[in-house]
Amino acid sequence: MPAHVVLSDITKSYGSHTVIAETSIAVAEGQFVSILGPSGCGKSTMLSMIAGLDFPTTGTVSTGGRPVLGPGPDRGMVFQDHALLPWLTARGNIEFGLKSARPELDRAERTRVADRYLGQVGLAHAAHLRPSRLSGGMQQRVGIARAFAIDPEILLLDEPFGALDALTRRELQLQLLDIWEASRRTVLMVTHDVDEAILLSDRVLVMGHGPSATVIADIAVDAPRPRHGDGFDDTFDKQVAGLRHKLIELLGNN
């Protein structure tokens, strides 16, 4: 399977302070890859490089065989902070993103696409509400719907569930899996959560502590898909127990 996202010998420094030491990553088309590591190791910085919001000090970043020179419609991003426009409704926020990323759609088509993805995240009833009238979990659902609606080839998730309570977090993880299973876009997700990385991912890239952090392990998640259900059921939990232990050990010992 061809590499869809490639970071080749990248580093990131601010003056004399090196955040990311020389690091290379290749992600195949359609893979769901999590980047797991401690705070300050450069996980979000790498995601920003792929998004075209930041650039490596040395090395190159490419997507679809093309160098990343800035943001583009082939990449959609979901932040921990939903980043919704407060004066627009849930539907309006998605339509605004569509107007920029998919200018070929007319107004009626933008509304249809927005409503489709709001329905997929369980918010058809809230399309007319502004962010101030939505809970944190609902706001994040809108952010996920907006990212999928623009139909990017690559989806970048920067701790999208980090600010949510455990129950809402699991519900959104499973909704994300449902949408991803239907489309199989290439996904890179930054997370601190070992169980989240295991549940969602095909591969987990573990980063060491900073400064001068780099990827210290690239681990396949061999548990079968689809991974639906109410959290970790007994069978899935047994399948991944060894993997969970290994990831926790890597995070604690590096």
N, C-alpha and C positions, 0 to 999 in steps of 0.2 A: 504494500500500500504506500503511495507516494507521501512524502512529508508535506504537510499543509502549512505548518508554522515551524520556522527554523530560527533559533538564536545561535549564532556561530561565533564562539570565542568572545562573547560580550563581557565587558567590565563596566562598572559605574563608579565614578569618583567625584567627590566635591572637594576641589582643591587637593590637599594631601590626604584626605580621608577617603579610603576605598570602602564602598558599601558592598559591592558585588565583585568578587574575584572572578577570574576567567571561567566562564560557564558556557556550555553548549547544550542545547535542547532541540529535539526534533519531535514533532507531534503529527501523527498521521491523520489524514482526512477522516472525520467522523468519530474520532476518539474523544472521550471525556477524561481529561487529565487534571488532577488536583496538585497544587503546589502547597506543601505542608511545611511549616517551620515556625520557629520562635519569632517574637516581635523584633523588628529591626534588622531582619536578615535580608531584606530586599525583595520579598515576594511581590508586593504591590508595585514596586518599581519596575520589575520585569513585565508585569501585566501592562503597565502604562507604556512601556516600550513597544509592546505588540500593538497596543491601541494607537500608537503614534502620538501620544501625549507627552512622551519623554524619549530621550535618545541615549544610546550607550556611549560611554567615553571612548571605548575601542570595540571592534567587532561589528557584526551586522545582524539585522533582524529582517526576516522576509516572511511574507504570507502569500500562498499561492504561487510561489516562485518569483515574486516581485519584491523589491526592497521596500520597507516601510519608510515613507517620507513624511507621514502625517496621518491624521484620522481619515477614515474612508468608510463608505457604506458596506464594504465587505466584512467589517468588524462592528459588533454591537457590544456595549458594556453595561453591566449592572453593578452599581456601587452599594456599599453598606448603607450609605445615606441615599435614599431613593432618588434624590435630585429631580423631583417633580416641580413643574412650574405652578406656583400656588394660585394664580388667577385663572387657570384652565381646569376644566373638569377632568375626570379620569379618561373619558373618551377623547377630550380635547388634547390631553398630553400625548396620547398615542398618535392622534392625527397630526399633531405638530411634528413629531418625529418622522412620520411617513411623508409629510410634505417636503422635508429636507432630503430624506434618503431615497424616496421612491417618487420622484416628480412626475413620472408617467401616469400615476393614479389620479383620477379626478376626485372631486369632493365626495361623491356618493360612494366610490370605491374605497376611499380612505375610511369612511364611516363603517362600511361593511367589514373591512379588515380589522379595524379597531374593536368592533363589537364581537367579532369572532374570537379574538385573543382575550378580551375581557371575559367572555364566556368560558374559555379554557381555564382561566385562573379563578373561576367562581365569582366574578364581579359583574355579571350582566345587569344585576339589579342596581348597581352603584355607578353606572356609566355617567350619570348626570351630576355626580357629587364632586366637589373640589377637595383637594388633599386635606384641608383643615377638618373636614367632616369624615375622614377615613382613619381607621386605626393604623398603627405602625405596620402591622402585617398586611393590611389591605393596600397601603401605600406601596409596600414592597412588591405586592402582586402586580400592581399597575406598572412598576418599573420592569418586572420580568416580561409582562405582556408587551410593553413598548419595545423591549429589546428583540423579542421574537418576531414582532409584527413587521419590523423593517427588513426581515428575511436576510440576515447577515450570513455569510459563509462561516464566520467564526464568532463565537459568543465568549465574552470575557466577563467573569464573575469575581468581583473583589469583595470577599466575605459578605455575600448578599444577605445572609441570615444571622449575622453576628449580633445584631442589636435586638433580636426577637426572643420571646420566651420559648421554653423548650417545646411546648405543645404546638405553637404556631410555626416554629422552626421546622419540626418534623412534617407538619402538614404541607408546608411550602416545598420542602425537599422532595416529597412524593409527587406533588404537582409538577415540579420541574422535571422529574424523571419521566412523567407521563408525556409532557410536551416534547422532551428530548427524544424519547423512544419513537415518537411519530415522525421526527424530522432528521435525527442523527446528524446534527450540525457538529462541527468541531468545537469543543468547549475546553477552556482553561479556567480553572477556579482556584482562587487563593482562599485558604482556610487555616484556622488553628485547630480545628476539631477533627480528631482521628476518626471517630465513627462516621462523621459526615463524609470525609474523604473516601472511606471504604464503601459506604452505601452508594455513592454516586459514581465512582470513578472506574475507568478501565486501568489506569495507572496512577500511582502516587509518586510524585517527586518530592523527596525530603531535602530540605536545606539545613545547613549547619548554622551555628550561631555567628552573628556578625561581630566586629566588622570583617570585611573581606570574606563574606559568606559565599558558598557555592553549593551546587547540588551534590549531596553525599550519597544518595541512594535513589534508584529508579525501580520501583516495585510494581509488578503486575497484580491486579486484583482479579483472581481467577473465578470468583463466585459467579454462577450463571445469572443471566438476565432473562426476563425482567425481574427486578428486585422490588416488587410491590408488596404492600401489606402494611400492617399497623406497626411500623418501626421494625426492629430486629426480631424476627420470629426465632424459635429455638433452632430450626435447621440452619438458617442463615448465620445465626450467632455461632454455632459450632464450626461452620465452614470458615469463618473469618477470625476465630479466636487467636490462632497462631499469628496471623497477619497483624491483628491489633497489638498483640504483645510486642512484635518486632518493631512496629512503628513507634510505640511508646518508648521502647528501649533506645531506638535511634535518636529520638528527640531528647531523651534524658542524658545520653552518654556523649553527645558530640560537643 
